[in-house]
Amino acid sequence: MRFTDIFIHRPVLATVVSLLILLLGARAAMEMEIRQYPELESTTVTVTTAYPGASSDLIKGFITTPLQQAIAEASGIDYLTSTSSQGSSTIEAKMELNYDANAALAEIQAKVASQRNVLPAEAQDPVITSTTGDSTALMYIAFYSEEMAVPQITDYLSRVVQPKLQALSGVGKARLFGRQFALRVWLNPERLAAVDMTPQEVIAKLRANNYQAAVGNTKGTYTEISMTSDTDVADPDKFRNLVVKQFEGSQIRLQDIARVELGSQTYDQLALYKGQPATYVAIELAPGANPLTVASLVKAELPEIKNQLPSGLKARLAYDASSFIEDSINEVIKTLLEALVIVLVVVFLCLGSLRAAIVPSVAVPLSLIGGAFVMLAFGFSLNLLTLLSMVLAIGLVVDDAIIIVENVHRHIEDGESRFEAAINGAREMAVPIIAMTTTLVAVYAPIGFMGGLVGSLFTEFAFTLAGAVVISGIIALTLSPMLSGKVLKPHGNPGRFEQMVERTFNGLSRGYKSALSSLMQTKSVVVFFAVVVLGSIYFMVMMSQSELAPTEDQGILFYQGLGPQTSTLEYLQEHGDEIQNRMSTVPGYEEDFMIIGITSPNAVFGGFKMAPWSQREITQFEVQPKLAAELNKVTGLQTAVFPRPSLPGSGGGLPFQFVITTGNSYEQLNQVADELLGKAMGSGNFMFLQKSINFDKPLTRIKVDRDRVADLGLSMQDIGQTLASMLGGGYINRFNMEGRSYQVIPQVDQQFRLDEQKLNDYQIRTDTGELVPLGSVVSFTHDVEPSNRTQFNQQNSLTLQGVVKPGVAAGTAMDYMEKTAAEVFPQGFSYNYTGQTRQLATQGNALVVTFFLSLLVIYLVLAAQFESWRDPFIILVSVPMSVAGAMAFIVLGFATMNIYTQVGLITLIGVVSKNGILIVEFANQLQKSRGLNKVEAVIEAAAIRLRPIIMTSLALIFAMVPLLIAIGPGAESRFAIGLTISAGLGIGTLFTIFVLPAFYILLGRDHHGSAADEYADEPDDNGDGRPATAH
């Protein structure tokens, strides 16, 4: 008794096996979490060090260089970038994908701590932060008011709202974008001179008289009492009344020489919501957190937060990335159900019988539900990719049921009883089903073991699909034969529709058999055609446009604007009002947000939020050029409009980032970048492209007369400290207000630092105690310097960053830049990538290697199954036919070469191989069982197997229809993989049914005689053996 016989003889056993699969799968589906993508960790550790007043050159030499030299020694770093700008050093260590975030943070903290004594004493302690996941926050909540000032809003949020949101499970950080309170002491140089004081003396008094003392306690024999003192100052009014000097018999108070106010920590940043000043709370995810769960918790907390807001303060969820995730998942689930219905309808139409359609109608959902158990067992989640794999699985798992039903039906038509037909039909198809199941699993196995971003994303996709296929194979060998024997009509009782279907397929089979017989007379022409098709693939790949993933319509566009290097907050705010007004006129507009000064004082960043997909007829791709055109009308700003990244882990910044690195000077770097930039903008590949560094930042050099300084008994330190205390704006200590500490920041009032001439009147004390004007020892010259000084992996660098034109793939732009760089770059210059472009550069071809590895694995698996080196080659002849069919549509511009189309191409290996297995395996059987020669056997096998090949191919092609007509969230990636599979399978099947028989005739062996004769007649190294058969 064969394995399949057991379940036909014992239908209850077959039913129990299927019910167990159903129960385990259903339970697993309820237990799995739902998220956008498989869990992965993309960690960036940022080290920020403030040195108020220091030039970018000083920052680079004394802070950035020693710190990044130490950080570079840490493990797990993919690349290191640094930015040295006026008063600040920022170093970012981008860690390797899925590197332990906690380990990275701990090691870099230790490296930074080892360099603290090397840094200038005046520099503030480095601040080390770690972010995991997308550079763009999950949610932005805007808080705005017509009654409260921004610092008041920010203070309220930091005390009440931020702690609540920060405490929610999965929230890594609730980051505030607003103005923090600080005590600003605006010094008046004229009044200081009038009372014979210098800024350093004022600062010394502030430090001495605002002292946080830890007094301790008194302790007697039986009692202990805590003690405190009011040595600190906890109120702005007390600061104003602080005595800083006795002068001519009078007490000089701080308010006599300075304007004291509770102001903002910085005046270089401002957040706006629909043009109104606001403070944003950005919700960032903790490592491994589920965005949908976090978003749900935040939304549940928001009503309570709104109810407790002070009068006049309003809150609005300005941006929510989880909406796109939820809608995308719902769309995939909808597509899954549509594909299931379509496939079952196709099966019914091809079989012509509702009874026959019952078997696939049971087997397909059961296979998908069983696949959920495999997912849970491996710790997978329900996400966009695993759900997409389920959509593809519908078209794959239905094959097994179709093949069983069709073969049992054929035996019934040959006059056998339903029971005998089920026994014989299942026996015949057991080996092919095992072979096809093993083949598909072998195809996806290499994807499952890939590393990097693509491996992290598609491992769950591959194993989910393989799991569903394995479950389908089990059902095909247990439940489907038993059901077929029960539900199919006995011989001689076909319905009218079934008769029509039978006539149609019989006519197709006869016509195909006749055409194939004629074509095999000129099989050399067929082989030549196949070779030409194979060769064309190379040229089509070269002609195709490449990108990592299609850009998705996520309902939001970001924009970045840069003003002149001398831009102030007021300048940007004025232009920001124009930006907001212009955005509101663009079709699809719902609301916007803007943050001025987020990365530099002359930069503005914001978002253009579109109406929900169901409420608009215009797509994000149509809006992007319209919005860009409107923002380009804003004079005085360079603006770029770009979408949110489609894939996680890319980092921030514009979509295209080409890094030029060198050990040469920034001046030479700038010259080379200018030449490359000019050529790139003239190429027609870019909508927007700019340099990250510009040599147009005005610089006033203060030249010190060292002889004069020596004559006056002064030192360079005196000069430097005077300038720093007047202009630097660094905090000197903190004060306590209502249980929170705030910075105390002395600085010369703005009216006394409008230009360098004001510096001449600053006073400095000589060693004799007299005050002399600063202008007596310094002079001024003017120059320009880089806007900042950046490095990539410790080399001087400049990034060309921008947005490619619609219709131009990122890969095309990268190819152009690399080719042009080879022509432009002098000795000592090289290039690299960051952001989304780096993902494409490092991961874009990852699946190409996997494609050939999958091809090799499936060849070896088939060789083992067929005990032959030739048969697998014949079976895989169909692969180039399918790949060529898919590539033709990609070259014609219907899609790009991306990770989704590449996964589709890998899928084609397994799908079209199933057709080859059906023909080759049956042809081998016919040679052995009926004594046919190769030509007769392959023509007969191809004619008999034509119906299941057509049915399985149509089922998968029509299963892709919902992907091809998809609109809304996530449609672009679904379209890419759907187009690849449907086009490749459709064209590939058409070619395969004619090309494969020709190769079988040329390369296949005659399978006459016994297995022993075959081994005796042929040496082992001839590459042949007995084919695996069911008999």
MITIDREN-300649 format. One record per residue (C-alpha): x, z, y; residue in one letter. Coordinates in steps of 0.02 Angstrom, whole numbers, plus 50000, padded with zeros to 5 digits. Layout:
BEGIN
XZYA ...
END
This chain:
BEGIN
500005000050000M 500684994950169R 500725006650320F 499304997550408T 498244998050249D 498145016950258I 497155017150420F 495995003150366I 495605012650205H 495435029050302R 494485025250465P 494255043750505V 496135046150505L 496345031350622A 495005038650737T 495805055950735V 497505048750784V 496705039750931S 495715055050985L 497305065450985L 498125052351096I 496605052951210L 496565071951223L 498425073951253L 498455059851380G 496925065951476A 497625083551485R 499295076851545A 498475066251680A 497635081751751M 499255091751750E 500395079151838M 500725080552023E 500375065952139I 501705060152261R 502295044152347Q 503905040852252Y 504845049252110P 505745064752170E 507465061452240L 508625070552359E 509465061452502S 510405074852597T 511255073852765T 512265088652828V 512465088853017T 513755099053112V 513395100253299T 514615108753417T 514265110953602A 515665111853730Y 514735111153897P 515585100354027G 516925093253912A 517255074553916S 516955063753762S 518835061053743D 519175079653745L 517745082853624I 518425069753503K 520205076353505G 519925095053502F 518275097153408I 517725081753312T 519405077053236T 519885093953160P 518115097053098L 517865080253015Q 519595080852936Q 519065097052851A 517315091052808I 517985074952730A 518785085652593E 517075091252531A 516385084152370S 514915072252354G 515045063552524I 514495045452527D 515105042552705Y 515505052352861L 515025048053040T 515405056853203S 514875055153384T 515865063053525S 514925062953688S 514915072553851Q 514835090953803G 514385088453622S 515105083953451S 513985078353309T 514645075253134I 513505069052996E 513985069652813A 512845058252713K 512875064852536M 512765054652378E 510995052352315L 510325067352218N 511885077652257Y 511445096152261D 510915099952440A 511325118452430N 513045115252358A 513405102452494A 512865114252632L 513875128852563A 515475118752544E 515365110852716I 514995127752795Q 516595134352717A 517585119352779K 516925121452956V 517245140152956A 519065136952911S 519285127253074Q 518425139153196R 520055146653259N 520705129053296V 519275124753413L 519355128553601P 518825146253643A 517535139753767E 516675129153634A 515115136453557Q 515035140153371D 514645124753266P 512835123753210V 512645117153032I 510985110252971T 510455101252814S 509035088752802T 508395081552639T 507265066552630G 506715054552764D 507495055152936S 505735053253008T 504695068952992A 503155069352881L 502025074353025M 502105076153214Y 500865088253293I 500695086753483A 500265101853591F 499835098053772Y 498965106253919S 498525103154101E 498685121754138E 500265127254047M 502025121154082A 503015113553938V 504195128553921P 502675139953909Q 501925128953773I 503575128653680T 503775147453692D 502025150353626Y 502325138453482L 503985146553437S 503155163653432R 501495159853348V 501325142353276V 503065138353212Q 503185153953099P 501495149853020K 501965131952981L 503715136652927Q 502985148752799A 501975135352710L 502625130552539S 503645114552543G 503985114652730V 505865113652754G 505785115452942K 504485115353078A 505585108053216R 505085109753398L 505315095353520F 505045103353689G 505905113753820R 506475131253774Q 506445145153903F 508105150153981A 508595160454132L 509335147954254R 510485154754389V 510655140754517W 512205145154618L 512375140954803N 514215137254842P 513955139755029E 513215157155007R 514575161454882L 515895157055010A 514985167055142A 515115183055040V 516875179154978D 516425176054796M 516835162954665T 515765157054518P 516915165554394Q 516635182254480E 514755179954472V 514855175654288I 515925191054256A 514625202054342K 513225194254240L 514165197554080R 514605215254131A 512865220054190N 511845211454054N 512585220353905Y 511655222853741Q 512255240053686A 512035246753510A 512045265153557V 511705273053388G 510805289753363N 510945308553377T 510995318653220K 510735337253201G 510575348353051T 508765343853018Y 508365329453136T 508995312253176E 508425302853332I 508765284653371S 509405280553544M 509365265253655T 509945261253831S 509415249053964D 511125241653992T 510395224353971D 509225215054088V 507555210054016A 506625202854164D 506955188554286P 506555199954434D 507875212254377K 509125198154367F 508705193354546R 509005211254604N 510635212954508L 512025219154623V 513515207554608V 514605213854752K 514815226054895Q 515195215755050F 515445222755224E 514455238255182G 512995229055103S 512475226154925Q 512495207754880I 511165204054750R 511085188954636L 509595181854732Q 510665181754890D 511865168954817I 510815159954688A 509065154154647R 508535163454489V 507085157054384E 506415156954208L 506675138554180G 507155126854039S 508675127253928Q 508895108653960T 508155096254083Y 508755080853991D 507325079753865Q 505445077853884L 504095074453755A 502515064853800L 500865062353710Y 499885047553777K 500855049353938G 500565068153958Q 501995080953944P 501905089453776A 502845099053643T 502915092253466Y 503055101653304V 503885090253176A 503535094852995I 505055091252887E 505025092752698L 506035104952596A 507105097652455P 505975091952314G 504365095452409A 502835084752379N 502315076452543P 500485075652494L 500435094152450T 501335099052610V 500215088152718A 498685095752636S 499305113452674L 499695109052855V 497995101052882K 497155116252807A 498115127552928E 497785117053084L 495965122453116P 496475140753122E 497945136553235I 496805127053354K 495555141253359N 496915153453414Q 497675142453550L 497665149353728P 496385142253847S 496825124653902G 498085121453763L 497585107253646K 498305101153481A 498255083853402R 498995077053242L 499935062653324A 500725055653166Y 500415058752982D 501425049052854A 500385056352712S 498895045452764S 499865029952713F 500405038252551I 498635043352505E 497915026352550D 499305017452453S 498975027752297I 497105024952312N 497415006252330E 498495006052172V 497175015752076I 495875003252137K 497024989052083T 497234997451913L 495354997951884L 495124980051947E 496504973751832A 495734982851684L 494024975051714V 494764957751742I 495804958551584V 494324963951478L 493284949651550V 494684937351512V 494794944051334V 492924941851312F 492974924051379L 494434919551266C 493704927551109L 491934922051146G 491214937851071S 490724954751142L 491074962250972R 492844955650974A 493084962051152A 492674979751095I 494384981851015V 495414978151173P 494134987851277S 494555003351175V 496405000151147A 496924996451326V 496225012251412P 496805022651265L 498575015851283S 498595019651469L 497935037251445I 499185040151306G 500545034251423G 500115048851537A 500655060751398F 502345052051390V 502495053951580M 502145072651574L 503345075051428A 504745067351532F 504265077151688G 503655062051785F 502355061751924S 500905050451967L 501665040252106N 501605022652176L 502865016152051L 502185024451894T 500425018851942L 501095001251972L 501875001751799S 500145005951731M 499444990451815V 500784979851730L 500494989251567A 498684983151563I 499274965351543G 500594970351415L 499654982351302V 498144970951289V 499284958551198D 499384969551043D 497504971251031A 497234952651062I 498494947750928I 497694959150798I 495914953750839V 496364935250845E 497284935850679N 495914945650590V 494644933650665H 495654918750598R 495654926050423H 493774928750433I 493564910550484E 494594905850330D 493234913650223G 493904931250193E 492814946650204S 493014957750356R 493924970950255F 495114958350175E 495394949950343A 495844966550422A 497074970450281I 497914953550280N 497854950850468G 498644967850502A 499984964950370R 500474948350446E 500594955350623M 501404972150585A 503184965650600V 502864954850755P 502014969550842I 503454981150800I 504664967750859A 503714964951021M 503544983451055T 505384986551023T 505804971451130T 504854977751281L 505584995151263V 507314987551251A 507014977351409V 506604992651514Y 507885004451439A 509324998551551P 508265001751706I 507895019251648G 509745023451638F 510255015951806M 511005026751941G 510855025652130G 509285023252231L 508545009552122V 508835019751965G 508075035252043S 506535025552096L 506255014751942F 506745026351800T 504985033451796E 504265015951814F 505265009451665A 504955024051547F 503115025051593T 502885006751552L 503905008451393A 502885023651343G 501235014551367A 501904999951263V 502435011651122V 500715020051122I 499935002651121S 500984997950970G 500415013550878I 498595009850917I 498824991650864A 499454997250694L 498185011150668T 496545009250763L 496424990650805S 496444983850625P 495144996450571M 494014992550721L 494234973850695S 493664975450516G 492134985150574K 491534975950728V 491964957450703L 490564946350639K 490664940250459P 491084922050429H 489704909550467G 488784919450602N 489554913950768P 488534914050928G 488314898851037R 489584904751166F 490804909351029E 490604892050954Q 490984884151123M 492544894851140V 493074890350964E 492844871850998R 493844873251157T 495314881951076F 495254870850923N 495304855651036G 496754862951134L 497674866850973S 497434849150904R 497944841051068G 499444852551084Y 499974849450904K 499884830750930S 500854831351094A 502144842851019L 502394831550868S 502694816750983S 503844826451098L 504904832650955M 505384814650921Q 506394815551083T 506924833551071K 508614829751151S 507684825551313V 506784842251303V 508424851451279V 509204842051425F 507714846851532F 507944865151483A 509794864451529V 509354857051699V 508074870851728V 509374883851680L 510634876551803G 509344876051942S 509144894851936I 510864897552013Y 510464886352161F 508764894452186M 509544911752188V 510784905852319M 509384898452424M 508244913652416S 508144926652553Q 508544944352502S 508054961652559E 507974978452474L 506084980152482A 504674971552575P 504164979352740T 502514988352719E 501074989652842D 501135008452867Q 500055008553023G 501445013753140I 502845005353237L 504295014753315F 505185009453472Y 506845013953550Q 507335011053729G 509005012753817L 509225013754004G 510825012154106P 512175025054071Q 511785033354237T 509945035654192S 509135052254229T 507605060254153L 506595055254305E 507145037154285Y 506635036654103L 505005045854135Q 504515032954265E 504865018954142H 504025028854004G 502405028354103D 502525009454108E 502895008853921I 501345019253886Q 500245008353997N 500864992353915R 500664999153739M 498845003553770S 498464985053799T 499174979153632V 497874975253496P 497744988553361G 498275002853477Y 497555019953440E 498795032253516E 500645034753550D 501985047853566F 503645047753658M 505185058653668I 506385055453812I 508205060453790G 508055063353602I 509775056253558T 510595054253729S 510075056753911P 509745038053933N 508745035453772A 506885035653736V 506065035553565F 504245034453520G 502885028553405G 501455016153420F 500095022353304K 498825009553246M 497025011953198A 496665014753012P 496744999152903W 494864998652879S 494574998853067Q 495714984553119R 495874966253079E 497654964253142I 499154968953036T 500714978353084Q 501724962353061F 500644953353190E 500734967953310V 502634970053305Q 503084954253404P 501654957353526K 502234975053557L 504044969553573A 503544956253699A 502594969153805E 504014981853802L 505284968453848N 504344966554012K 504874984254060V 506344980954174T 507814992654168G 507644996753983L 508254988253825Q 506914990853695T 506784987553509A 505224988853401V 505404992353215F 504364998653067P 504585014252965R 505745011552815P 504845006252657S 505975016452542L 506575034452556P 508355039952589G 508915026952715S 509295038552859G 508805035753040G 509125022453169G 508655004253186L 508374994153026P 509964983653040F 511604993153061Q 513274983953049F 514764995553074V 516414988753141I 517885000253102T 519705000053156T 521195010953189G 521425002253357N 520795007853527S 518985007953582Y 519394994653712E 519944982553576Q 518464987653470L 517294983753613N 518064966553642Q 517864961653459V 516084968453455A 515624958453611D 516194942353530E 515264945953368L 513704951453463L 513674935353564G 513774924553408K 512484934953316A 511194933853456M 511464915053463G 511174913253275S 509294915453284G 509324929153153N 508954943853268F 507514949253376M 508574962953452F 510394968053433L 511434980153534Q 513064989853530K 513045008453496S 514445010453625I 514505002753798N 515985003253915F 514935005554069D 514765024254089K 515415029254262P 516835041654256L 517555051654400T 519325057254365R 519855073154454I 521715072054493K 522505089054525V 523945090854648D 525035101754539R 526315105454676D 524955111254794R 524185121754656V 525865130154625A 526115133554810D 524435142654815L 524835152954661G 523455144454561L 523465137654384S 522655123254292M 521565136154205Q 520905141954373D 520445124254421I 519655120554252G 518645136754247Q 518005134254423T 517395116754384L 516655121954217A 515725136854291S 515035126154431M 514565110454335L 514635114054147G 512945122154122G 513485132253971G 512645148653930Y 513615164753953I 512515177353861N 510715180653817R 509315191753878F 507855199453787N 506055195753835M 504575201753731E 505585203053573G 506515186353587R 508195181953660S 508485167853782Y 510035160153857Q 510715164554029V 511425148654107I 512315148654276P 512605131954362Q 512755125054537V 511075119854608D 510745101154596Q 510865098054784Q 512685103854778F 513205092154638R 512435075654690L 514155067354709D 515995071654700E 516115074854887Q 515115090754861K 516515096954748L 517705097254896N 516775112154967D 516875122654809Y 517965138054837Q 519365144354727I 520295160754746R 522185160554763T 523365173954701D 523345181554877T 521465184154865G 520985171154992E 519745157254958L 520265139154980V 519185123654959P 519395114054797L 519615098254898G 521315104554957S 522055103154783V 521105088754701V 520705070454733S 519515058454646F 519685041354566T 518345031054481H 518345022754312D 517195018454167V 517255025353990E 516325022953827P 514585030353825S 515195040153675N 516565039253545R 515995036353368T 516925036153204Q 516495030553028F 517485038752888N 518705045153020Q 519065027953093Q 518555022453267N 516915013153248S 515575003853341L 513884999353266T 512914983553302L 511144989353274Q 509524979953291G 508014971553215V 508014954953124V 506764941653174K 505114940253078P 505354928052937G 507214931952923V 507704943152778A 508984956952803A 510104949052670G 510184932852770T 510704942352926A 512004952052827M 512734936152754D 512884928752928Y 513724944352999M 514974945352857E 515424926952871K 515604927953060T 516604944153050A 517854935352938A 518094922453076E 518124934553224V 519004950253163F 520864951753200P 522064961153087Q 521594979453064G 519694977453081F 518414979252943S 516544981952925Y 515324993152836N 513484997452839Y 512365012452870T 510505015752859G 509335003452774Q 510654989852778T 511825000752676R 510475002852545Q 510354984052529L 512244981852525A 512494994952389T 510874993052290Q 510274975352323G 511134967952169N 510964983052056A 509514975351960L 510414958751941V 511694967251830V 510274976351742T 509394959651713F 510864952951612F 511084969651525L 509244969351475S 509474951651412L 510954957151306L 510054972551240V 508514962751191I 509604949651106Y 510454963051001L 508794971350960V 508044954850904L 509604950850805A 509414967150711A 507554964250682Q 507724946250624F 509394949050536E 509984933450624S 511064928450772W 510164911950796R 508334916950801D 508554928650952P 509404914651048F 507954902951010I 506694916251063I 507614919651227L 507644901151273V 505954904751354S 506734917051479V 507594904151592P 505974894151596M 505024909151663S 506374914551783V 506454897051855A 504574897051879G 504624913551973A 506154908552076M 505294892552133A 503964902652223F 505274914452296I 506284899852364V 504704892152438L 504554907952544G 503094916652459F 504204931852431A 505994937652449T 507254942852319M 507024961752321N 506944976152198I 505114972552158Y 505394954152121T 506944958652021Q 505954971151916V 504684957251892G 506054945751828L 506634959051705I 504824961251648T 504744942651613L 506144944451485I 505054955251375G 503414946351410V 503974928651371V 505014934751224S 503394940651144K 502794922551143N 504424917051064G 504304930450932I 502564924750882L 503144906850855I 504854909850776V 504294923750659E 502794913850598F 503814897850579A 505044907350469N 503584913750365Q 502874896350344L 504544889650285Q 504694903250153K 502884904750098S 502304886650106R 503944877350087G 503804867950252L 505344860750334N 505894866450507K 504964853150603V 503334855450508E 503474874450513A 503784876050699V 502424863450746I 501174872150632E 501694889550693A 501604884350876A 499874876650851A 499194891950760I 499964904250882R 499424894151035L 497804903751053R 498554921351056P 499944915051170I 498684907851292I 497584923251281M 498984935751308T 499734925451449S 498064923251536L 497694941751517A 499314946751603L 499184933151736I 497404938251780F 497934956551776A 499094951951920M 497684944652025V 497254961352109P 499094962652156L 499104945052228L 497544947452336I 497944965252387A 497794970252568I 498064986752655G 499345000452621P 500734995552502G 500084977852475A 501754969152508E 502724977052364S 501254974652245R 501144956352295F 503004953752265A 502994959852085I 501304951852049G 501874934852111L 503484935552011T 502624939751847I 501124928151865S 502134913151925A 503524916051800G 502344918751654L 501204904251699G 502574891351719I 503664899251586G 502304898951454T 501934880651491L 503774876251470F 504064887951323T 502764880751207I 503664863951216F 505484869051241V 505614882851111L 505094871850962P 506444859351010A 507784872751005F 507074879450842Y 507264862350763I 509044860550829L 509694878150797L 508544886150670G 508964886550485R 507964880550338D 507254896050254H 507004888450080H 507514898049927G 507824916349902S 508724928350014A 510164928749891A 510334909749900D 510444910750087E 511854923250082Y 512734913349946A 512624896850038D 513144903550208E 514644914450249P 514324930250348D 515174923950504D 513974909150515N 512784920550608G 511254919450498D 510284929950377G 508544932950316R 507184933850447P 506124949250453A 504414945250384T 502874954550336A 502964948750156H 
END
